[in-house]
Amino acid sequence: MEPVELRRAVAAGRAVASELGLRVDEVIVVHNSDRVALRLTPCDVLARVAPLGQLADSEFEVEVARRLVDVGAPVAELDPRVEPRVHVRDGFAVSLWTYYEPAGPEIAPADYADAFARHHAALRRIELAAVPHFTDRVAVALREVDDRKRSPELSDTDRELLSTTLSGLSAAIGVGSAGEQLLHGEPHPGNLLNTRRGPLFVDLGTCCRGPVEFDLAHAPEEVGRRYAGADPDLVHRCRALNWALFSAWRWRGADQMPDRDHWRAEGLDRVRIALDHCGLG
């Protein structure tokens, strides 16, 4: 968010928590992108604040979290002191979550794989209405890539690379994979917290349907090798597809990811490396 919008988002997060009886003396910006994550102290709440246009996404994330907590999934929980819902304040959608202090070093591949297995098992135990398929997300990314007005700075060569990768791999994976289920959707290392309770997944609004390999492709390669029953070739194809999705979002004119220029170049490089790795370069 731009500075003016960020100040409004901070004020909205603070106001919602305060009105619900939580003490807020300080607000720390933990993450700033198209939505922000704020640590509120001393109540130790993580407020997720999104523009009102993302209200439905925020409500979906809260619903996913509620259902997964009920079945014991390794996920971050909503703050138990307030009603588990999304609050609307001054043009923003605000949800309040438990804040977890980071604990220990980087999560070991075996522990990451174990968290995946438990998370996927929990996802198989819940029912959600209107969950997108991973190919639906690819279709949205393709519209961004194929529309020059939406991605005006993308070169013709790179546009062709992303368009071909997204369409070709989406079709191949969608047709060739079996045993599809609910997935996290974007379980990269930044969305798995190392806490005193063990690894916990966050950012649950990306939930979609697809093969477990689509999730595994977001993690380091060693994690997939430790996940029982995973198809390594499918993981490689999904990794190339995931980097193409990542790159498509970065080339949107409206993208607000920090260090966007770096990640634009890095994303395209990762697409090429991943395609080479699975023999498609």
C-alpha positions in Angstrom: 0.0 0.0 0.0 1.1 3.6 -0.6 1.9 5.6 2.5 -1.4 7.4 2.7 -3.4 4.2 2.3 -1.1 2.4 4.7 -1.8 5.1 7.4 -5.5 4.6 6.9 -5.1 0.8 7.1 -3.1 1.1 10.3 -5.8 3.3 11.8 -8.5 0.9 10.8 -6.7 -2.1 12.3 -6.1 -0.2 15.5 -9.7 1.1 15.7 -11.3 -2.4 15.2 -9.1 -4.0 17.9 -9.7 -1.1 20.4 -13.4 -1.2 19.9 -13.4 -4.9 20.7 -11.7 -4.2 24.0 -8.1 -5.1 23.1 -5.4 -2.8 24.3 -3.4 -1.2 21.5 -0.4 1.0 22.4 1.7 0.3 19.4 1.2 -0.9 15.8 4.1 -2.6 13.9 3.8 -3.2 10.2 4.9 -6.8 9.7 4.1 -7.0 5.9 2.9 -4.4 3.4 1.6 -5.5 0.0 -1.9 -5.2 -1.5 -3.0 -5.9 2.0 -1.1 -5.4 5.3 -0.3 -7.5 8.4 0.0 -5.5 11.6 1.3 -6.6 15.0 -0.8 -4.8 17.7 0.8 -4.6 21.2 0.5 -5.2 24.1 -2.6 -7.3 23.1 -0.4 -9.3 20.8 -2.8 -9.6 17.9 -2.0 -9.9 14.2 -4.4 -7.7 12.3 -4.8 -8.5 8.6 -6.1 -5.4 6.8 -7.3 -5.5 3.2 -9.0 -3.0 0.9 -12.8 -3.5 0.9 -12.6 -5.0 -2.6 -11.0 -8.0 -1.0 -13.8 -8.5 1.6 -15.0 -11.8 0.1 -11.4 -13.1 0.1 -10.9 -12.1 3.7 -14.2 -13.8 4.7 -13.2 -17.0 2.8 -9.9 -17.0 4.7 -11.6 -16.7 8.0 -14.0 -19.5 7.2 -11.1 -21.8 6.0 -9.2 -21.1 9.3 -12.3 -21.8 11.5 -12.9 -25.1 9.8 -9.3 -26.2 9.9 -8.8 -25.4 13.5 -11.8 -27.5 14.3 -10.1 -30.6 12.8 -6.7 -29.9 14.4 -4.8 -28.6 11.3 -1.4 -27.0 11.8 -2.6 -23.5 11.0 -2.5 -20.1 12.7 -5.7 -19.4 14.6 -8.0 -16.4 14.8 -7.7 -14.4 18.1 -9.9 -16.3 20.6 -10.9 -13.2 22.5 -13.1 -11.8 19.8 -15.8 -13.1 17.4 -14.2 -15.0 14.5 -15.3 -12.7 11.6 -14.2 -10.0 9.3 -14.8 -6.4 10.4 -15.4 -3.5 8.0 -13.9 -0.2 9.0 -13.3 2.9 6.9 -13.1 1.1 3.6 -11.0 -1.9 4.9 -11.7 -5.5 5.8 -10.0 -6.3 9.1 -9.5 -9.8 10.6 -7.8 -10.4 13.9 -5.4 -13.4 14.4 -3.2 -14.8 17.1 0.3 -13.5 16.9 3.0 -16.1 17.1 6.6 -15.3 18.2 9.1 -16.8 15.8 10.8 -19.8 17.4 14.1 -21.5 16.5 15.9 -21.8 13.2 14.6 -22.5 9.7 12.1 -25.4 9.6 13.8 -28.7 8.7 12.7 -30.5 5.5 11.4 -33.4 7.5 9.3 -31.2 9.8 8.0 -29.2 6.7 6.9 -32.4 5.0 5.3 -33.6 8.2 3.4 -30.3 8.5 2.3 -30.8 4.9 1.0 -34.3 5.5 -1.0 -33.3 8.6 -2.4 -30.2 6.8 -3.4 -32.1 3.7 -5.1 -34.8 6.0 -7.0 -32.0 7.7 -8.1 -30.4 4.4 -9.5 -33.8 3.4 -11.8 -33.7 6.5 -13.5 -30.3 5.8 -16.1 -29.2 3.2 -16.0 -25.7 1.6 -18.3 -24.3 -0.9 -17.2 -22.6 -4.1 -13.5 -23.4 -3.8 -11.6 -22.6 -7.0 -9.6 -25.2 -8.9 -5.9 -24.4 -9.4 -6.6 -24.0 -13.1 -9.1 -21.2 -12.3 -6.2 -19.3 -10.7 -4.1 -20.0 -13.8 -6.9 -18.6 -16.0 -6.9 -15.3 -14.0 -3.1 -15.1 -14.4 -3.4 -15.7 -18.1 -5.8 -12.8 -18.5 -3.2 -10.5 -16.8 -0.4 -11.8 -19.1 -2.4 -11.7 -22.4 -3.8 -8.2 -21.8 -1.2 -5.6 -22.6 -3.1 -3.0 -20.8 -2.9 -5.0 -17.6 0.8 -5.9 -18.0 2.1 -3.0 -20.1 5.8 -3.4 -19.2 6.1 -7.1 -20.1 8.2 -7.7 -23.2 6.8 -9.7 -26.1 9.3 -12.5 -25.5 8.6 -12.8 -21.8 4.8 -12.5 -22.4 5.0 -15.5 -24.8 7.1 -17.4 -22.3 4.6 -16.9 -19.5 1.5 -17.4 -21.6 2.8 -20.6 -23.1 4.0 -22.0 -19.7 0.7 -21.1 -17.9 -1.6 -22.5 -20.6 0.5 -25.6 -21.5 1.3 -26.8 -18.0 -2.1 -26.0 -16.6 -3.7 -28.2 -19.2 -1.1 -31.0 -18.8 -1.3 -31.1 -15.0 -5.1 -30.7 -14.9 -5.6 -33.6 -17.2 -2.8 -35.9 -15.9 -3.2 -35.6 -12.1 -5.2 -38.0 -9.9 -6.4 -37.8 -6.4 -7.1 -34.1 -6.3 -8.1 -32.5 -3.0 -8.3 -29.2 -1.1 -4.9 -27.5 -0.9 -3.3 -24.6 0.9 -2.6 -23.0 -2.5 0.6 -21.0 -1.7 2.4 -22.9 1.1 5.9 -21.4 0.4 8.3 -20.9 3.3 7.0 -17.4 4.0 3.6 -18.9 4.8 4.8 -21.5 7.3 5.7 -20.1 10.7 8.1 -21.8 13.0 6.4 -21.4 16.4 6.6 -22.9 19.9 3.6 -25.0 18.8 5.5 -26.3 15.8 5.2 -25.3 12.1 1.9 -23.4 11.4 0.6 -22.5 8.0 -0.8 -18.9 7.4 -2.4 -17.0 4.6 -5.2 -19.5 4.1 -7.2 -17.5 1.6 -5.4 -19.2 -1.3 -7.1 -22.5 -0.7 -7.9 -24.3 -4.0 -8.4 -27.8 -5.4 -5.7 -29.8 -7.2 -3.0 -32.4 -6.7 -0.9 -32.3 -3.5 2.2 -31.8 -5.8 0.9 -28.3 -6.6 1.4 -27.5 -2.9 4.7 -29.3 -2.6 6.1 -27.3 -5.5 6.1 -24.2 -3.4 8.5 -25.7 -0.8 12.2 -26.5 -1.1 12.9 -29.6 -3.2 14.0 -31.7 -0.2 10.5 -31.3 1.3 8.8 -33.0 -1.6 11.3 -35.9 -1.5 10.3 -36.5 2.1 6.5 -36.5 1.4 5.2 -40.0 1.0 3.6 -40.9 -2.3 4.5 -37.6 -4.1 5.2 -37.8 -7.9 8.6 -36.0 -8.4 8.0 -35.3 -12.1 4.6 -33.7 -11.3 6.2 -31.6 -8.6 8.8 -30.3 -11.1 6.0 -29.4 -13.6 4.0 -27.7 -10.8 7.1 -25.7 -9.7 7.5 -24.3 -13.2 3.8 -23.5 -13.2 3.9 -21.8 -9.8 6.8 -19.6 -10.8 4.9 -18.6 -13.9 1.9 -17.7 -11.7 4.2 -15.7 -9.4 5.7 -13.8 -12.4 2.3 -13.1 -13.9 1.3 -11.3 -10.7 4.5 -9.3 -10.5 4.0 -7.9 -14.1 0.6 -6.5 -13.3 0.6 -2.8 -13.5 -1.2 -2.6 -10.2 1.1 -5.0 -8.3 2.4 -3.7 -5.0 4.8 -6.3 -3.9 7.9 -4.9 -2.2 11.1 -5.1 -4.4 8.8 -5.7 -7.4 11.5 -5.0 -10.0 13.8 -7.5 -8.4 11.1 -10.2 -8.3 10.0 -9.5 -11.9 13.5 -10.5 -13.1 14.0 -13.2 -10.6 10.6 -14.8 -11.3 11.2 -15.0 -15.1 14.7 -16.6 -14.4 13.1 -19.1 -12.0 10.5 -20.0 -14.7 13.3 -20.8 -17.2 15.3 -22.8 -14.7 12.2 -24.8 -13.7 11.3 -25.6 -17.3 14.8 -26.8 -17.9 14.7 -29.0 -14.8 11.6 -30.8 -16.1 12.9 -31.0 -19.7 10.6 -28.3 -21.1 13.1 -25.5 -21.7 
